[in-house]
Amino acid sequence: MWTHWSIYLPENYPIIFPVKVALGQFHQRNGHVVWMFQNGNGGYTVDNQTNGGTLETKKILSDSDMRGKWNDILVHVRWDSGDDGFFQVYVNGETSPRYSWFGRTKSPNKEVYFKYGVYRSFVSRRDGPEPTQVALFSDLKASRSCHKAASRFDCVAIENDFKLRLQQLESERAQARLFANPCNSAAYRAIMPSQCE
């Protein structure tokens, strides 16, 4: 699945950290959020919450990258509750992801949907009242095809790069399985037959 949106923050957009501000999220129906795009102390940060809380974060845009500019975000995802999922985030026409995750992308038996807007939580962390925050969103599209979701990205280059990275991951996983049980290797069995009986 491919999801694209453009986001714009005005020059005078106020940062209200340590209040948590999300500017887009992938949420599970009748479940927890799995992927958030946080504003935090400025910029745009991917927040992997596939386990129900923050697993890892990665800043994909700085505060200065966002103020007074439109930014294009493209997410390529395979929703999977096991090891076969992936979540790739591309920015502003780049063909290599600024964030890349392989593994669980959602909980079992959950449908995922995209929400956008300004979402604040933990507002008690600051003495209010909080200033108004405005974020503009445009060009929201979701499709099974990159070409239909993202007109300002080179989908052929993205897909070719992704295939190479996926092949490398599959090779690394195969090697890990082999080292986990060396008796799967014919060469090892030939040298150490008694170890594999």
N, C-alpha and C positions, 0 to 999 in steps of 0.2 A: 504494500500500500504506500502511496506517495501523498504527502500533505504539504501544501505550500501556503505561506502567508507573507505579507509585507507588514512591517511595523515601523511606526514613526513616533519618536518622543520629542516634544518641543524643547527648545533651548533652555527654557526656564522650568523644566520638569524637576520637581523636588524629590530628593532622596530622603526616605524616612526610616532608614535602617536604625535600630534593629527590628523594626516592624517587618514582617515577611511580606513581600509583594511579588505575586506571580503575574506574569503577563502572557499567559497561555499555558494550557495543560492538557495532557491526555489522561482521562479519568475512566474508571471502570464503572459500568452500571451496577448499582448495588454493591459497590466495593470502594477501595481506596484509590487515590491518585497513583499513577505509575510513573509518569514523566511530567516534570514541571519545567517551565522556563521562568526563572527567578530574576528579579531586578536587584535584590539585595542591597549592597552598598554601591550600586551603579553597574551599568552594563547589562549583559544578558547571559545567564548561566543555566546550563542544562543540569537538572537535578534528578538523578535516577532514584526513584522510590519504588522499584519493583518488589522489594521485600516488605513494604509497608512503612518504611522510614527512609531517610537519606542513606543510600548505599555509596554514592560518589557524586561529585559535582565537577563541572568543567565550564569555565567562562569561555564563551564563544565570541562575544563582542565586548569591547571596553565601553566605559561611560561616554568617552569622547566619540567613539564609533557610532553611538546611537543618537546623540543630541542633534536635533535639527536635520536629520538625514533619514531617508527611507532605507530599510534593510530588508532583503529578501531571505526568507528561511525556507529550506526544503528538507523534509524529513522522509526518509525511506525506511520502512519498518516491516518486519514480519512478526505478527503477533503470535507468540508461542509461550506456553507456561513451562517449557523444558529448555533444553540446550540449543534448539534449532532456531531461536529467534535472533533478530538483530534490530538495531536502532542506530541509524546514521543521520547526522545533521550537517547539511551543507549551507553555506552562507554566501550571498551576493554573487552568484554565478560560478563559484569555485567548483572544481571537479573532484577534489579530495575532501573528505569530511573533516570538519573541525571537531566533531565528536563521533566516536565509533564504539559501539557496544555489540558484543555477540553473546547470546545466552538468553535467559528468561526476560521476557518483555511485558508479561502480564501474569495475572493469577489464573489458575485453572477455571474453566467454564465461565469466564467473564468476557463481556463485550466491552470494547474500548471505544471511546468517542473523544473528539477534540473540543475544548472550550477555550474561548479567548475573551479578554477583557482585563480589567485591573482587579485582582483578587488580593485582599489584605487579610492577614491573620496575625495573631499575637500583638494586637494594637495596644495592649496594656504594657508593653515593653517601653513605651514612651508616654510622657505626659502630654495629653492632647490639648486642644483639638488638632487633628491631622490636617495638613494642607490638601487641597484638591490636586489629584494627579490625573493627567490626561494622556492616554496612549491611543494613537490612531492605527487601525488595522485595515488592510485592503487586500484584494486579490486572493481571497481564501478559496482554495481548491483542494479537492481530494479525489484521487483516481487510482486505479490499478496500473496506470501507465504514467511514467515520468513525463512524457511528451504532452499529455493532457493536463497535468498538474502544474508544470513549471516551464513557462515559455521563455524565461530569461536564464535558463541553465542549459548547458550542453549535455543533454541526457545520454547521448552515445558515449561520450568520454566518461561520464559518471558510471554508467553501467559496465563499461570495460574495466575501469579501475576497481569497481566493486567485485567483479568476477575474479580478478587477480588476487585481491585480498581474501576472498572467500576460499579460493583454492589453497592459499597459503595457510589459512586457519585449518582447513580440513587435513592438510598434510601434517601440521603440528599436532592435531588431535590424534591422527593415526600413529604418529611416533610415540605420543604419550601412552596410547593403549598398548603398543608394542613393548615399551619399557616397563609398563605395569605388569606385563606377563611375557617375559622374554621367550618362553617356550612356544609362543606363536611364530617365532622366527625359525625358518628351516635351517639357516646357518647356525644359530645357537644350538638347536637340537642336534645338529651334526657334530658340533664340538663338545657339547656337554649332555650327551644323551641320558646319563643317569640322573641328572638334575630335573629332567622333565617327565620322569616315569611316575 
